[in-house]
Amino acid sequence: MLRGKELDQAIENELQLMLLEGYDKSPISHKSVHDRLVARKHISGGLSTLSNLKRKSLISRYIAEQIDVC
């Protein structure tokens, strides 16, 4: 399981992939990012793993960027 900066980088990598895949295939949400990280065995904890301010802001930024692309 990843923690700290390694987890932050895995989250950003996943967000970049989701952005490339597009809204129709991979709509970005906190839950969808969490599900993908669990599936890749990067994390095993609950959704609260992504709830610190830095991670929430990062995910929100990518949500906004994906919406802008649509």
N, C-alpha and C positions, 0 to 999 in steps of 0.2 A: 504494500500500500504506500502511496505517495503522501508526502506532507510538505508543508512550508512552500518554499520557492519551486520545488519540483512539481508540486500539485498545482500551483499557480500557472506554471508553464504548460502542464497537461491540459488545464482548463482552457487556456488561450488557444492551444493547438486544436482542441476539439471545437471551439467556437469558430476558428478559421475554416475548418473542414465543413462545418454546418453552413457557414456563409457561402462557401463555394458550391455546396450541394443545392442551395437555394431554399426558399420558403416552402415551396410545394413538397419537396422531399424531406427537408429537415428544418421545420420551424423552430427557432430558438426560444426556449423558455428555461427558467431555472430548473424545472422538473426534467425537461428533456436532456439538458446538459448533465444533470445528476444521473439519470438513467444510463446515458452513454458511458459515463465514467465508471459506473458500477459494472456495466457489461464488459468493459475493458479491464476490470479488476484494478483500476487505479485507486478506488476508494471502496469502503464497505459500510461507511457510516450513513446516517440519514441525510436528508436534504439540508439540515442545519450545517453540514460540512461546508456548504457554499454560502453561508449567511453572513460572513464577516463583511464589513463595509467595502473593502477592496474588491473582493470577489463579486459581490452584488453589483457594484458599479461597473465592473468589467463586463459582466453578462448583460447588464442593461444597455451598455454602450453598443454591444454587438446586436442586441435586439433592435435598437434604433437604426443601426446601419443596415440590417437586413430589411427592415420596413422601407427605408429610403430607396433601396435597390429595386423593390417591387414596383 
